[in-house]
Amino acid sequence: MTLPAPARRTRLTAVLSGLLLLVVMWPAAAFGHASPIGSTPADGQVLTSPPDQMTVTFTEPVTLGGTGNAVLDATGEPSPATFSVSGRVLTIRPEQPLPRGSHVVTWRVVSADSHPVTGGFTFAVGEATPGAIGVPDSQAERELSVVRTTVDALRYAGVLGLAGLVVFSLFIVPSAVRRQPLVARRTRGATYGFAGLAVVSTLLLAPLTATWESGRTLASAWGVDAWRDGLTSAAGVAVLVVVLGAALAVAGRRRRPVVAAVGVALAVASLLPVGHTRSYGPASLVLAADLVHVSAAALWWGGLVGLAIVLAAGSALRVADRATAIARFSAVAGLVLVALAAAGIVLYWRIADSLPALWQTGYGRAVLVKALLLVPVVAVAAWNRFVLVRRLTGREAGAATALLRRTVTFELIVVAGVLVATGVLVGQTPPPRADTVVTGVPTVQRLELDLDDAHRVTVVVSPARRGTNAIQVSLTDREGAAVDVPDAPRLQLGLEEAGVGALNRTLTRTRAGHWQATADLPLAGAWRVSVAVRIDRFEEPVVSGEVQIP
């Protein structure tokens, strides 16, 4: 018996409510893809003495990558050094003084959206070495990238196919079509197939992602370390969510629609823990757009598979029942395509915000390929909706049904290509947004301040531009030897011309006589930097200087 419209709406509301609840409850992440905004020493800088430490500052907090972090001399030989991350600052401390000549620092960190970010810079002590090596290429191994992209495309095919097919079966087709033995058997087989594909591909993606983030080779992806790192990360959360979602969707797809609805919501939500949308904001807008995007894609991909099953049933279905199922899906498909396009535009705007990046970057080209693939599919879908569907119950019903089978097959093939492009897109690093790009060569501003007759305070601000800056403070005697004190100096920042003052920043000791802090300098102007140092029990002199932030 066909359920009345209110009952179908209740089921659909359950699915949408479940998805919305998952998005609202999902923990938010930092907003802004990690990009380096400066280093100390600056790239190409020549120092008069070996540095005690080097730093790289990023636009957002990062974690240290497992490989790809090294300090190399002019011949490419590694120099012992310790790499550590505190918030947005990567600190490199040589274990012994660096010799005269050129040096290269290469680094690999992981952004909040799980994407590895690599880079490096060169500097020299005393003078540059002729013919010194440059920053080595640290691109991920091609084989690993290809395998990971393939598995990610299969994950999208499985998760979206499972969710869309269950929704198609529960809410779109009439019960007479859903219960027809041939349709029911094929739908059950496709549902099991999508569920298995979703679980297996998501599981395999966990060690592959961990290996990709750490910069290791494909061969190491199947080792114990890769599995442990992957399953204890956000990718591991996705595995748990998709397993539970697939189990509930399969178990409840026939007689327990609420259970199936929860399963569909969980399956779609498994795509959210990892990806670009986890590191861009505003959170409510980006996550809502992402939810609409993947939900619309699920209804389209899974719905097309369900429609192909209905069309393949042939004479086993009554003409009127088949026509009703096709007409219902056709009506939904129009709304789905509009939602898919609108959400995609919003996501690209928040992630890239650059029209030229569509053809100038790998990420943009993947988006462009997706969009171009959709053009013929939209045209075919429109023709189906406004031409073929009207012929399904007339004298041309047989010919119209046969033609519709071919057009649906065409749509399935092209949408499969879109899923491949999606796998490529997830693996690409988005271009920096215009509001986070730092133009020009990063600079370093250095203040040499006399604390008293016996001590000097040195303050180094990098990259000395609006946004996040690393601040190093050191205390030395007149001969340049480090002087340690029991209490860390107190650091204050202010911009008098803008009425900004008394911004206290905590300095963290890095070694004897050296401290560091991270400070956000959001406005241009002459920032006053004040440092108070407690020399002894009774004295705490204060010195100040100005740094220009362009």
N, C-alpha and C positions, 0 to 999 in steps of 0.2 A: 504494500500500500504506500502511495506517495505521501510523504509528510506535508502537512500544510505549511504555507509560507512562514507563519510565525515560528514554527519549530525549526525550520531551516535557519531563520535569522538568529534564533537563540544559539544554535550550534556555531554559526559564524562569529557571533559576538564572543563566544567562549574562546575561540582561537585568537581573535584580535586582542581580547583582554589579557590572555596569557602572554602574548608577545609583548604587549605594552608593559605588563608587570615585570617581565624579565629585564627589559631595557631600563626601567626606572630603578630596579634594584641592583643592576650590574655596577660594579665599582668604577668610578670615573678615573681617567688617566690624565697625565700631563698633556697640555695642549701645545703643539708646535713640534714639527719634525726636527730632530737634533741636527744642528749644523754648527761647525766650528766658527767662532767669531774672532779668534785671535790666539796668539801664542807668545810666550816669553821663553827664550828670545824670539823676536820676530823672524819670519822667514827671510833668510839671506843676511841677517845681522852679523857683524863682526864684533866679538867681545874682546876686552883687554885681558880678562882673566877667566878661568874656567867657572861655569855657573854651578852653584850648589844644587840647583834644581831647575827644571823646565816645566812649563805648564801649557795646557791647551784648554781654552774656555769654550763652552758650547751654549746653545740657546735654550737647552732644557737639560734636566738631569739625565745622566747616562750611566750604564754599567760597563765594566771592563770586559773586553773580548778575551777569549781564551788564547788566541794566537795573534800574530801580526804586530806585537808591541816590542820594539827594539830600538837601541841606540847603536848606530854604526859609525865607524871611522871612515876616513877618505877612501880606504881600500875595500870597504864592505865588511870588515871584521866587526863582530858585535862587541860592545863595551858593556860590562855588567851594570845593570840599573834596575831600580825598583819602580814599578808602575802602580799607581793607586788612584782611585776616583772618590771624590767627595762632592756630591751634588752635581754641579755643572762643570766642575774643574777636574781635569786629568793632570796629575802631578807625576813627573819623572825625576827620580833622584839617582844620579850616578853613584855607584858604590866606591869609586875612587876618582880623583881629579882627572878631567879629560885632558889629553895632550893638545899641544898646539896643532892647528890645522882645521880642516873641514869635518863636520859631523852631520849625520842624518838621524832624525827621530821619526820613526814610523809608528802609527798607533791604530788601534781597532777598538771601537766601543760599540755598544748596542743601544739603539734609541728606544723610547718608550713604546713604539709600535712594533718592536721586535726586529727592526731592520738594522743590520750592521752598517756602521759608518766608518770609513777608513780614510786615512790621509797621512800627511807627514810634512815636515819642514826641515830646512837645512840652516846651519849657522856655522860660524868659524870662531876659533879661539886664537887670537893673535893675528893670523892672516889666513885667507882661504888657500886650500891646497889645489894646485893646478891639476886638472883632469880628475877631480874627485867624483865619486858616484853621485847620482841624484836619488830622489825618492823612488824606491822600487814600486812597481805595479802590484797592487794588492787586491786585484779583482778576484771574486770568488771563482772557484774552479768551474769551468763550463759544464762538465758532466753533472756536477751536483746541482747546478742551476736548472739544467734541462730536466733532470729527474724530479726535482722539487716542484717545478712548474707543472709537470705532467700529473703528479700526484695531487697537487692543489686543484687542477682542473677536474680531476676525477672526484675529488671531495665535493666540489660545487655541484657536479652532475648528480652525485648520489644524494646529498642533503636536499638540494632544491627539487630533484625528481621525487624523492620520498614525500616531502611536504606538499608539493603541488598535486601529486597523484591522489594522496589521501583527501585533500580538500576537494578535488574534482569529484571523487567518488562520493564523498559525504554530502556535499552542498550543491553540486551543479547538475549531475545527471539524475533523471527520474529513477525512483526505486525499481521500476520495471526493467530498466536498462542495467542498473547495478546488480540486480539479482539474476539476470539471465546467465545460465550456467557457463557459456563460453566466455562472456565478458568477465564474469566473476573469477573464473580460473586464470585468465590472462592478467587481470588486474592484480590478483593475489601474487602471481609469479613476478610481475614487474615491481610490486611493492617490496617483496622479499629481496629482489635483486638490488633495488636502490638502497634499501636498508643495509645490506651487506657491503655495498660499495662505499656508503657513507662511513660506516664504522671502520672498515679496513683502511681506507685512504686517510682518514683522520688520525688513526693510530700510527700509520707509517710516517705521517707528516711530523709527528712529534720529534723523533730522533733526527729527521732530515733538517728541521728548523733549528734544532740545537747545534747541529754540525755547521749549518750555514752561518749562524750567528758567531760561532767561535772561529770560523775561517779554516776549518779542517777539510780534509778531502772526503770524497764520496765513500771510499773504502772504510773510513772510520765511523760512518753513520750507523752501522749495525753493531757497534761495540756496546759494551755495558755502560760506559760513561755517557755515550750519546743518548741511550734509552733513559738513563737515570735523569740526565739534565732535561731532556724533552718532557718526560712525564711529570716532572716536578715544576714545570713552568706553566705559562698560560696555555700552551699547546696541550698540556696534560689535562687542564680543566676542560678544554674543548672535547677531549676524548671521553671524559666522564659524562659530559652533557649530551653528546651525540649518542652514546650507547644507551643512556636512559631514555632519551627522546625517541630513538628508533624502536626500542622495545615497547614503549607505550603506544606509539603510533601504529605499530603492527598488531599489538594485542587488542587495541580498542577500535580498529578501523571498521568493524562490522556491526557490533551491537553496543559498543560503549563509546559514543561520540565524544563525550567530555574527556575521557581518558585519551582518545586519539588526538583531540584538540590540544591537550597539554603536551603530548608527545611531539606534535608538529611544532608547537611553540619552542620547545626545548631544542629540537633539531635545527631550526632556523637560528636560534640564539647561539648555537655552537660555532657559528661563523663570526661572532662578534668579539670574542676575547682577544684575537690576534688580527692585526691589520692596520691600515693607514688611519681608519676612522677613530682608533683608540688614542690618537695623539693630536687631534685637531678639535677646535671648538668653534662656537659655543657647544657644550656637550649635548644639551637638549636638542639643538637643531641638527647636529651632525649624526647623532645616534638615531633620531627619528627618521632622517633621510635615509640612513643606512638600512634601517628596519623596513621602510617602505620599498627601498630598492630591491633587497633580497626577497621580500615577500612577494612583490610583483613578479620577479624573475621566477620564483618557485611556482606561482600559479600559471605562468606562461609555459615553462618547460614541462612541468608535471602535467599540466592540462593538455598540452599537445600530445604527450604520450597517451594519456587517457582517451583523447579524441581519436588517435590512431587505432587504439584497441576497439573502440566503438565502431569505427568505420570498417575494420577488418572482420567484424562479426557477420557482415553481409546479410543474407536472408534470415539468419537466426533471430534478427530483431525486426519488430514491426516498423514499417516505414515512418509512422507517426511518432513512435518513441525515439527513433534515431534522429529524426528531424528536430524534436524538442530538445534533446541533449545537445545537438550541434548549435541550435539557436541560442540556448542558454550560455554555452561557452563563448560563442561569438560575441554576445552582448558584454560578457565579463572581460573578454580579451581587449576590447577597445579601451576600457577604463584602466586595465593593467598596463597597456602600452603608454598611456598618458602618465600614469604614476611612475613607471619605470624611467621615462625620459626626464620628467621633472625632478625626481630624486637624484638621478645621475648628474644633472646640471648643478644642483645644489652641492653635491659632494665634490665635484670638480672645482667649483668656485671656492669652497672652503679649504680644499687640500692644495690646489695649485694656484688658482686665481691669476692665470696668465693664458691669454689666447695664443701667443707665439709658442708657448711651451707644448702645444698640441703637436707641432711638427718638429720642434727643436730638441725634445727630450724623449728618452725611451718610454717613460711613463705616459707622456702625452700621446705618443704614437700608438701605444696600446689602447688608450681611450678612444683615439680616432678610429682605429680598426674596429673596435666594438660598435661605434656609432655608424660607420659605413656599412657594416654587416647588417645592421638593423634596418637600413633603408629599404632594401628589396623585401625583407620580411614584413615590414609594415605595409608596403604596397600590396603584397599578396594577401595579408590578413584583411585589409580593407576590401579587396575584391571579393574574398570569400564572404565577408559580412554583408556586403550590399548587393552582390550578384548571385553567387552560388547558393547561399542559404535559402534564398527565395525560390529556387528551382527544385528544392529537395522534395516537395510534396506535389509537384505538378507532373505533367507528362514527360518532362525531361529529368525526372528524379534519378533514374539509373545512370544516365550520362553525367549528371551533376555530382552524384556520389562518387563515381569513379574519378572524376577530375579533382574532387575535393581530397581524395586519398593521395593523389600525386602532390597537390599543393601542401598538404600537411607534412608529407615526407620531406619536401623541400624545406619547409620551415624548421623541421627537426634537425636537418643536416646543418643549416645555417646557424641555428641556436647552439648546436654543439660547437661550432667554430667560435661563437661568442664566449662559450664557457672556457675554451682554450685561451682566448684573449684575456679572459678574467684571471686565469692562472698566471699568465705572464704579467698582468697588471699588478697583482698582489706582490710579485717578486721584485717589482721596480721601485726605486727610490723616487718619491715625488720631487719635482723641482722646488727650490726654496720659494716661499711666498714673498711677494714684493715688500710686505711689511716686516719681514725678518731678515732680508738680505742686507749684508754689510758691504757697502761698495768701497772700492779703493783698497790699498794695501794696509793690512792691520798695523797699527802703530803702538808704541810703548812710550809712556811718559814716566820719567824718573825724577824724583825729588831727593836732593841731598840736603838734609837739615841738621844743623848743629844743635844738639840737645844741651850740651854744656861744654866746658873747656876740655873735657876728656872723652866725650861720647858723641857719636853721630848716628842719626836715624836715616835710613834709606827707604823710600817708598817707591814701589814700581806698580803702575797701573796698566793693565793690558786687557783688551786692545785699545783702551782709551777712546771708546765710542759709546753712543747711547745704547743702553741695554746692559746685559750682564758683563761685569768686568771682574778679573782676578786682581787682587791687591796683595802684594808681598811687602812685608815690613821686616827690616833687619836692623840690628843694633851692633855697632862696632866701636872699637877705640880709634884713636887717631892714626894708628898704624894699619888699620883695616882688619884687625883680628876680631872675630865674633865675640860678643859679650852677652852672656846669658843672665837673665834675672828670674827670680822665683815666680812672679806673676806676669801673665801675658799683658802687653801694652793695651791701652784702650784706644779704639779707633772711632773717630766721628767724621761724618761727611755732611756737607751743607752747600746749598746753592742760594746765596743771599739774594741775588737779583730776582729769583722766582719765589722767594719766601720759604725755601726748603732748608731746614736746619736740624742739627742735633740728631742725625741718623746714626745710631750706634750700631756697630758691626763687631761681632765677636771674632777675635783673632785666635787661630789654632796654631799651636807650636808644631813646627815641622822638623826642626833640629835646633841645636844650641844657637841662640841669638837670632832665630828666624821664625817668622809667623806668617800665616796667610789667611785671607778671608775672601768671600765672594760678595759683591755688592751690585745692586741694580741702580744704574744711573740713567734714568729715563729721559732727562732733559739736557739739551745742549747748553753750554755756558762754562763759566769758570768755577769749578767745584773746589771748595776749600776742604783740605784733608788735614785733620788734626790727630796727633798721636801723643798720648800721655804715657810716660814710662816711669814706673816706680823704681828708682835707682837703689834706694835703701829705705829704711823704716820711716824716715822723715821727709824725703824728697821725692816728688813726682812731677818733674818739669813737663811742660807741654810745648810741642813745636807744631807749626802749621805751614802749609804751602798750598799752592793752587795748581790744578791740572785743568787743561782746556779740553772739554768734551765737544767735538764738532757735531 
